[in-house]
Amino acid sequence: GENVEQHPSTLSVQEGDSAVIKCTYSDSASNYFPWYKQELGKRPQLIIDIRSNVGEKKDQRIAVTLNKTAKHFSLHITETQPEDSAVYFCAAAFDNAGNMLTFGGGTRLMVKP
Amino acid sequence: DAGVIQSPRHEVTEMGQEVTLRCKLISGHNSLFWYRQTMMRGLELLIYFNNNVPIDDSGMPEDRFSAKMPNASFSTLKIQPSEPRDSAVYFCASSLFPLISSTDTQYFGPGTRLTVL
């Protein structure tokens, strides 16, 4: 089955700096890669996703890049703000696998004011 | 739409008692996922259903855990008997299958925080 590795497990940045979180996946058939943000005591919520026919996607300060050949994808947050502090999860899925997402282990991002 | 609804939000019980967690899917969704989250093990998929049919229950810890979908919009996760190591936050999530667009992704409920004493 699919295996998703996520790095780093914790990341501390100064407000205004950029943050990058990286994930690798094992199943070359995976074609959907969402990112979730989970604030303390809250549910995971989708912040951005990318499909395998696209190399990059941006939404304001957030971007995701995908390298299908190397089987890795990354989340980039620019101009970080204290409210970006949370745990971020990457995930991978293959459409025909019933929408089942395989999640990475999570990255705790701390943005210091 | 109210989103995925879970009840109860908090549950405290004693070891050996039966616990039932409930989940209502987003209207129109046909996939349902149960997850367990702990600090030690992260986010674990327990079981998922497509169109009321269990597809993969390999994540269910043991026979003490069971999940059902009595109808297309509702699911229960039962633990009998409960043990202290079952203490965790249990999330359910729903989605639309097949996954065609971003709006078909999994949406999580608020979770049930279970404490077994």
Interface residues (C-beta under 8 A of the other chain):
Chain A: Y32 P34 Y36 K42 R43 P44 Q45 L46 D49 F89 A93 D95 N96 G98 N99 M100 L101 T102 F103 G105 G106
Chain B: S31 F33 G42 L43 L45 Y48 N50 I55 D56 F91 S95 L96 F97 P98 L99 S102 D104 T105 Q106 Y107 F108 G109 P110 G111
